[in-house]
Amino acid sequence: MSKHWVQDSVEVENPYRYRGYFVGREPIFDIQNFAYAYVDHGKVAKIEERSISDMETVGNVSSVTFEDGAITEVQSGPGYMTSGHWEDEDETRD
């Protein structure tokens, strides 16, 4: 039976600011100066990570898709953290 990786979250933690995206939850923001414009797109529906590595760049981008279809992309760098789990190919996610 074949398995594939399903990403459950992506977080970015830098000095003075934090962003967290978790499947099935509203995004979490903790910005020290509170000067952050935010459009409510609902809960996170799915997160998909892809490689952006080539001959000059090594890294990943997580595409965060919301309930309304909006997408935010988070590129790997300092403070970039992800989590997930292995799922059988025939399993479907709610």
Beta strands, then each sheet from edge to edge (+ up, - down):
strand 1: 3-14
strand 2: 17-22
strand 3: 28-31
strand 4: 44-51
strand 5: 60-66
strand 6: 71-75
strand 7: 80-88
sheet 1: 3+ 2- 1+ 7-
sheet 2: 4+ 5- 6+
end
